[in-house]
Amino acid sequence: MAEPIKNRRPEVTAPTPQNTPASNAPISSHAQQPGVASIKEEDLDRAAAASIFAQNPRLVQMIQGRLGSLVGRSSGYIESLPAPVRRRVAGLKGIQKDHSKLEAEFQEEVLQLEKKYFAKFTPLYEKRAKIVNGKAEPTNEEVEAGEEDDEDKDTENKTEQPDKSSEGANVTGIPEFWLSAMKNQISLAEMITERDEGALKSLIDIRMEYLDKPGFRLIFDFATNDYFTNKFLTKTYYYQNESGYGGDFIYDHAEGCKINWKEAQDLTVRIESKKQRNKNTKQTRIVKKTVPTDSFFNFFSPPKPPLNEDDEVYDNASDIEERLELDYQLGEDIKEKLIPRAIDWFTGEALAFEEVDDLEDDGFVDEDDDEDDDDLSEDRDDDEEESEDDDDGAKPKQEAQECKQS
């Protein structure tokens, strides 16, 4: 499996234990930030510090930038070692290079193995699509194999049920199969709005294909619908040519496709109406403006990574990097979870195997964190009042960028 990265940075010398600052690890690394044994929290005015940082996001970026610039700088430790020891260190680095070459070969063979078995999976996916869309029926053997898992449940819930053998005789395939499966997949469900469901009901298949170079393409197959004219919507994920630390492929970027929306059916925007009054004539008019809005179909317009300080999105690099990580993870979830086990997501059985954060589920938080939120609430209220006063001079929201053609 490939590793995502936040963005591309120049190569730096690996830090030593003596000169490594406790800065955040990049997405491409599974390393965790070093911990601290103990700290007397009562000695720190955490609420005041949090307030300062909350009101000064550029200060946070500056501090992170300074810490990041320290990574890789030599402390002089290696240079201070005796010459014979330095020679042995150099030798170990040479051996490590041989190890890295083998890791890259291993990952390449894993990829070829994935492609080999993907070719074996494909006929099963094609058979699934035919059954879902009413072009074929499962065999008796397939039905019996699928019912074996339900025997225990049927025994436990065995009560007299009305005969429904005649119901659904005119139903074709499995209606809304993919929409139901996606709504049960947590990361995807959060993106789907009520407006999106009308279009997603016409989704008849989701599949993927490997690229000639490292990467993969997701293909969403739609029946004729009232929203857009595309038969297929695609999203392509590319990896970097060079392997990362550990030999894994490194996520580089993604490209979406242009959605040809029918008139007044674009689900990624909404119309805002605003009443304006002429200062001289006192006449009023209604002005309508198109603004971006939440939609699953924004998935086909991926964020662009910040490249350098001259890049327009560089100032919002932290937000962009979070969106890039989420975008990459969504692609992996569709490729690794949804497509291979779509029926388990449709029935909801796959949810039993999902890792869910216990803290998010039960709603409990640390008391100290809750107190900090209370302390900062007044500051937030003040900020909100100021923002209301400045609404008239606020800049209008930018229009959503057009999707790239894959």
C-alpha positions as CSV (number, residue, x, y, z in Angstrom):
1,M,0.0,0.0,0.0
2,A,1.3,3.4,-0.9
3,E,2.0,6.2,1.6
4,P,0.5,9.7,1.1
5,I,2.6,12.8,1.4
6,K,1.6,16.4,2.3
7,N,3.8,18.0,-0.4
8,R,7.2,17.6,-1.9
9,R,10.1,19.1,0.0
10,P,13.9,19.1,-0.7
11,E,15.8,16.1,0.6
12,V,17.5,16.8,3.9
13,T,20.0,14.9,5.9
14,A,18.4,12.5,8.5
15,P,18.5,14.1,12.0
16,T,20.3,12.5,14.9
17,P,18.9,12.0,18.4
18,Q,20.9,15.0,19.5
19,N,19.4,17.5,17.0
20,T,15.9,16.3,16.3
21,P,13.2,18.9,17.3
22,A,9.8,17.6,18.4
23,S,8.1,18.7,15.2
24,N,5.2,17.0,13.4
25,A,6.0,14.0,11.2
26,P,5.1,14.2,7.5
27,I,2.2,12.2,6.2
28,S,4.6,10.0,4.3
29,S,6.1,8.8,7.6
30,H,4.4,6.4,10.1
31,A,6.7,7.8,12.8
32,Q,5.0,9.4,15.8
33,Q,6.0,12.6,17.5
34,P,8.3,12.0,20.5
35,G,6.5,12.1,23.8
36,V,7.4,13.9,27.1
37,A,7.7,11.9,30.3
38,S,5.9,14.4,32.6
39,I,5.0,18.0,32.8
40,K,3.3,20.0,35.5
41,E,0.4,21.4,33.6
42,E,-0.5,23.7,36.5
43,D,2.7,25.7,35.8
44,L,1.4,26.6,32.3
45,D,-1.4,28.9,31.5
46,R,-2.7,26.7,28.7
47,A,-5.9,28.6,28.2
48,A,-4.0,31.9,27.6
49,A,-1.6,30.2,25.2
50,A,-4.4,28.5,23.3
51,S,-6.1,31.9,23.0
52,I,-3.0,33.5,21.6
53,F,-2.5,30.8,19.0
54,A,-6.1,30.7,18.0
55,Q,-6.0,34.4,17.3
56,N,-2.7,34.3,15.5
57,P,-2.6,31.4,13.1
58,R,0.3,33.0,11.3
59,L,2.3,32.7,14.5
60,V,1.7,29.0,14.6
61,Q,2.8,28.7,10.9
62,M,6.0,30.7,11.7
63,I,6.9,28.5,14.6
64,Q,6.3,25.3,12.7
65,G,8.4,26.7,9.8
66,R,11.3,27.5,12.2
67,L,11.1,24.0,13.8
68,G,11.0,22.5,10.3
69,S,14.1,24.3,9.2
70,L,16.0,22.7,12.1
71,V,15.3,19.2,11.0
72,G,18.3,17.6,9.4
73,R,20.9,20.1,10.6
74,S,23.9,18.5,12.0
75,S,24.7,18.9,15.7
76,G,28.3,17.9,15.2
77,Y,27.8,14.5,16.9
78,I,28.7,12.4,13.9
79,E,31.5,14.7,12.9
80,S,33.0,14.4,16.4
81,L,33.4,10.6,16.2
82,P,36.8,9.1,15.7
83,A,37.7,8.4,12.0
84,P,37.4,4.6,12.3
85,V,33.9,4.9,13.8
86,R,32.8,7.3,11.1
87,R,34.1,4.8,8.5
88,R,31.9,2.1,10.1
89,V,28.9,4.5,10.1
90,A,29.5,5.1,6.4
91,G,29.7,1.4,5.8
92,L,26.3,0.8,7.5
93,K,24.8,3.5,5.3
94,G,26.1,1.7,2.3
95,I,24.5,-1.6,3.5
96,Q,21.3,0.3,4.1
97,K,21.2,1.4,0.5
98,D,21.3,-2.2,-0.6
99,H,18.4,-2.9,1.8
100,S,16.5,0.0,0.3
101,K,17.0,-1.4,-3.2
102,L,15.6,-4.8,-2.0
103,E,12.6,-3.0,-0.4
104,A,11.8,-1.3,-3.7
105,E,12.0,-4.6,-5.5
106,F,9.7,-6.1,-2.9
107,Q,7.1,-3.4,-3.3
108,E,7.3,-3.8,-7.1
109,E,6.6,-7.5,-6.8
110,V,3.8,-6.9,-4.4
111,L,2.3,-4.5,-7.0
112,Q,2.6,-7.1,-9.7
113,L,1.0,-9.7,-7.4
114,E,-1.9,-7.3,-6.8
115,K,-2.4,-6.9,-10.5
116,K,-2.3,-10.6,-11.1
117,Y,-5.1,-11.2,-8.5
118,F,-7.0,-8.2,-9.7
119,A,-7.3,-9.9,-13.1
120,K,-8.8,-12.9,-11.2
121,F,-11.2,-10.6,-9.3
122,T,-12.5,-8.8,-12.3
123,P,-14.8,-11.5,-13.6
124,L,-16.4,-11.6,-10.1
125,Y,-16.9,-7.9,-10.2
126,E,-18.5,-8.1,-13.7
127,K,-20.9,-10.8,-12.5
128,R,-21.8,-8.7,-9.5
129,A,-22.6,-5.7,-11.8
130,K,-24.9,-7.8,-13.9
131,I,-26.8,-9.0,-10.9
132,V,-27.1,-5.6,-9.4
133,N,-28.4,-4.1,-12.6
134,G,-30.8,-6.9,-13.4
135,K,-28.9,-8.3,-16.4
136,A,-28.4,-11.7,-14.7
137,E,-29.5,-13.8,-11.7
138,P,-27.3,-15.6,-9.3
139,T,-27.0,-19.4,-9.5
140,N,-28.6,-21.7,-6.9
141,E,-25.1,-22.6,-5.7
142,E,-24.2,-18.9,-5.2
143,V,-27.5,-18.3,-3.3
144,E,-27.0,-21.3,-1.1
145,A,-23.4,-20.2,-0.3
146,G,-24.7,-16.8,0.6
147,E,-27.5,-18.1,2.8
148,E,-25.2,-20.3,4.9
149,D,-24.0,-17.2,6.9
150,D,-27.6,-16.2,7.6
151,E,-28.8,-19.6,8.9
152,D,-28.0,-18.8,12.6
153,K,-29.7,-15.5,12.4
154,D,-32.8,-17.0,10.8
155,T,-32.9,-19.7,13.6
156,E,-32.7,-17.1,16.4
157,N,-35.4,-14.9,14.8
158,K,-37.6,-17.7,13.6
159,T,-41.1,-16.4,13.8
160,E,-44.1,-16.8,11.5
161,Q,-43.4,-14.4,8.6
162,P,-46.0,-13.6,5.9
163,D,-45.3,-15.1,2.5
164,K,-43.5,-12.5,0.4
165,S,-42.5,-14.7,-2.5
166,S,-44.8,-12.8,-4.9
167,E,-43.5,-9.4,-3.8
168,G,-40.8,-7.7,-5.8
169,A,-41.5,-9.7,-8.9
170,N,-41.3,-6.6,-11.1
171,V,-38.2,-5.2,-9.3
172,T,-35.1,-5.3,-11.5
173,G,-31.7,-6.1,-9.9
174,I,-30.9,-4.4,-6.6
175,P,-32.1,-0.8,-6.6
176,E,-29.8,1.9,-5.1
177,F,-27.2,-0.8,-4.4
178,W,-24.1,1.5,-4.6
179,L,-25.8,4.5,-2.9
180,S,-26.7,2.3,0.0
181,A,-23.2,0.8,0.2
182,M,-21.6,4.2,0.1
183,K,-23.9,5.6,2.8
184,N,-22.7,2.7,5.1
185,Q,-19.1,3.5,4.5
186,I,-18.3,6.2,7.1
187,S,-15.8,8.3,5.2
188,L,-18.0,8.5,2.1
189,A,-21.3,8.9,4.0
190,E,-20.0,12.2,5.5
191,M,-19.6,13.6,1.9
192,I,-23.0,12.6,0.6
193,T,-25.7,15.3,0.9
194,E,-29.5,14.9,0.4
195,R,-29.1,16.7,-2.9
196,D,-26.5,14.2,-4.1
197,E,-28.7,11.2,-3.5
198,G,-30.9,11.9,-6.5
199,A,-27.8,11.6,-8.8
200,L,-26.2,8.8,-7.0
201,K,-29.3,6.6,-7.3
202,S,-28.3,6.3,-11.0
203,L,-24.9,4.9,-10.1
204,I,-24.8,1.4,-11.6
205,D,-21.2,0.4,-10.9
206,I,-17.9,1.4,-9.3
207,R,-14.7,-0.2,-10.5
208,M,-10.9,0.6,-10.7
209,E,-8.0,-0.1,-13.0
210,Y,-4.2,0.1,-12.5
211,L,-2.2,2.5,-14.6
212,D,0.9,1.5,-16.6
213,K,2.9,3.6,-14.2
214,P,2.4,3.5,-10.4
215,G,-1.2,4.6,-9.7
216,F,-4.8,3.7,-10.2
217,R,-8.0,5.1,-11.6
218,L,-11.5,4.9,-10.1
219,I,-14.4,4.7,-12.5
220,F,-18.0,5.6,-11.6
221,D,-20.5,4.3,-14.1
222,F,-23.8,6.1,-14.3
223,A,-27.1,5.4,-16.0
224,T,-28.9,8.3,-17.8
225,N,-30.0,10.8,-15.2
226,D,-31.3,14.3,-14.8
227,Y,-28.1,15.9,-13.5
228,F,-25.2,15.4,-16.0
229,T,-24.5,13.9,-19.4
230,N,-21.4,12.0,-18.5
231,K,-21.6,8.2,-18.7
232,F,-18.4,7.8,-16.6
233,L,-16.9,10.0,-13.9
234,T,-13.2,9.2,-13.1
235,K,-10.6,10.0,-10.5
236,T,-7.0,9.1,-11.1
237,Y,-4.4,8.8,-8.4
238,Y,-0.7,9.1,-9.3
239,Y,2.4,8.0,-7.3
240,Q,5.9,9.4,-7.5
241,N,8.4,7.6,-9.6
242,E,10.8,7.1,-6.7
243,S,9.9,4.9,-3.8
244,G,9.7,6.4,-0.3
245,Y,11.4,5.4,2.9
246,G,10.7,1.7,3.4
247,G,10.2,1.1,-0.4
248,D,6.6,2.1,-0.4
249,F,5.0,4.1,-3.2
250,I,4.5,7.8,-2.4
251,Y,1.2,9.5,-3.4
252,D,1.9,12.4,-5.7
253,H,-1.4,13.9,-6.8
254,A,-4.8,13.2,-8.2
255,E,-6.7,14.3,-11.2
256,G,-10.5,14.4,-11.5
257,C,-12.7,14.9,-14.6
258,K,-15.0,17.6,-15.9
259,I,-18.7,17.0,-15.0
260,N,-21.0,18.2,-17.8
261,W,-23.9,19.4,-15.6
262,K,-27.3,19.9,-17.2
263,E,-28.8,23.4,-16.9
264,A,-29.5,24.4,-13.2
265,Q,-28.5,20.9,-12.0
266,D,-24.9,21.5,-10.7
267,L,-24.9,19.9,-7.2
268,T,-21.5,21.5,-6.3
269,V,-23.0,25.0,-6.1
270,R,-26.0,26.8,-4.7
271,I,-27.8,30.0,-5.5
272,E,-27.8,32.8,-2.9
273,S,-30.3,35.6,-3.2
274,K,-29.5,39.0,-1.7
275,K,-31.7,42.1,-1.5
276,Q,-30.0,45.4,-2.5
277,R,-31.2,49.0,-2.1
278,N,-30.1,51.8,-4.3
279,K,-28.9,54.7,-2.0
280,N,-30.1,57.4,-4.4
281,T,-33.4,56.0,-5.9
282,K,-34.2,53.8,-2.9
283,Q,-35.3,51.1,-5.3
284,T,-34.6,47.5,-4.4
285,R,-33.5,44.5,-6.4
286,I,-32.7,40.9,-5.9
287,V,-29.2,39.8,-6.8
288,K,-28.5,36.1,-7.2
289,K,-25.0,34.7,-6.8
290,T,-23.6,31.2,-7.4
291,V,-21.4,30.0,-4.5
292,P,-19.7,26.6,-3.9
293,T,-21.4,24.1,-1.5
294,D,-20.7,20.7,0.0
295,S,-21.3,17.8,-2.3
296,F,-19.9,14.3,-2.9
297,F,-19.2,15.4,-6.5
298,N,-16.5,17.8,-5.3
299,F,-14.6,14.5,-5.0
300,F,-13.9,14.8,-8.8
301,S,-12.2,18.2,-8.3
302,P,-9.3,17.3,-6.0
303,P,-7.2,20.0,-4.2
304,K,-3.9,21.0,-5.6
305,P,-0.8,20.7,-3.4
306,P,1.2,23.9,-2.6
307,L,4.5,23.8,-4.6
308,N,6.4,26.9,-3.3
309,E,6.0,30.2,-1.6
310,D,4.9,31.9,-4.9
311,D,2.0,29.5,-5.2
312,E,-1.4,31.1,-4.5
313,V,-2.4,28.4,-2.1
314,Y,0.8,28.4,-0.2
315,D,-0.6,30.7,2.6
316,N,-3.2,28.0,3.3
317,A,-0.8,25.1,3.0
318,S,-1.9,23.5,6.3
319,D,-5.6,23.4,5.2
320,I,-4.6,22.2,1.7
321,E,-2.4,19.4,3.2
322,E,-5.3,18.2,5.4
323,R,-7.6,18.1,2.3
324,L,-4.9,16.2,0.3
325,E,-4.6,13.6,3.0
326,L,-8.4,13.2,3.2
327,D,-8.7,13.0,-0.6
328,Y,-6.0,10.3,-0.8
329,Q,-7.6,8.3,2.0
330,L,-11.0,8.4,0.4
331,G,-9.5,7.0,-2.8
332,E,-7.8,4.2,-0.8
333,D,-11.1,3.4,1.0
334,I,-13.0,3.1,-2.3
335,K,-10.2,1.0,-3.8
336,E,-9.4,-1.2,-0.8
337,K,-12.7,-1.4,1.0
338,L,-15.8,-0.4,-1.0
339,I,-15.1,-2.1,-4.4
340,P,-13.8,-5.5,-3.1
341,R,-16.6,-5.9,-0.4
342,A,-19.5,-3.8,-1.8
343,I,-22.1,-6.4,-0.7
344,D,-20.9,-6.2,2.9
345,W,-21.2,-2.4,2.9
346,F,-24.7,-2.7,1.3
347,T,-25.9,-5.0,4.1
348,G,-23.9,-3.1,6.8
349,E,-22.0,-6.2,7.9
350,A,-18.7,-4.5,7.0
351,L,-19.3,-1.9,9.8
352,A,-18.5,-4.6,12.4
353,F,-14.9,-4.6,11.2
354,E,-14.4,-0.8,11.0
355,E,-12.0,0.8,13.5
356,V,-13.9,3.6,15.2
357,D,-12.4,6.0,17.7
358,D,-14.0,5.2,21.1
359,L,-13.7,8.8,22.3
360,E,-15.7,10.0,19.3
361,D,-18.3,7.3,19.8
362,D,-19.1,7.7,23.5
363,G,-18.9,11.5,23.5
364,F,-16.5,11.7,26.5
365,V,-13.7,14.3,26.6
366,D,-11.0,15.2,29.1
367,E,-12.2,17.5,31.8
368,D,-9.2,19.8,31.2
369,D,-10.0,20.1,27.5
370,D,-13.6,20.9,28.3
371,E,-12.6,23.6,30.7
372,D,-10.3,25.1,28.1
373,D,-13.2,25.2,25.7
374,D,-15.2,27.1,28.3
375,D,-12.4,29.6,28.9
376,L,-12.1,30.3,25.2
377,S,-15.8,30.6,24.5
378,E,-15.8,34.3,25.5
379,D,-13.0,35.0,23.1
380,R,-14.9,33.2,20.4
381,D,-18.0,35.2,21.1
382,D,-16.0,38.4,20.8
383,D,-14.5,37.3,17.5
384,E,-18.0,36.4,16.1
385,E,-19.3,39.9,17.0
386,E,-16.4,41.5,15.2
387,S,-17.0,39.3,12.1
388,E,-20.6,40.3,12.0
389,D,-19.6,44.0,12.0
390,D,-17.2,43.3,9.1
391,D,-19.6,41.3,7.0
392,D,-20.3,44.3,4.6
393,G,-16.6,44.5,3.8
394,A,-15.9,40.8,3.5
395,K,-14.5,39.4,0.3
396,P,-16.9,37.3,-1.7
397,K,-16.3,33.5,-1.7
398,Q,-14.3,32.2,-4.7
399,E,-16.1,30.2,-7.3
400,A,-15.4,26.5,-7.4
401,Q,-12.6,25.7,-9.8
402,E,-13.4,23.6,-12.9
403,C,-12.4,20.0,-12.8
404,K,-9.4,18.8,-14.7
405,Q,-10.0,16.5,-17.6
406,S,-8.4,13.1,-16.8
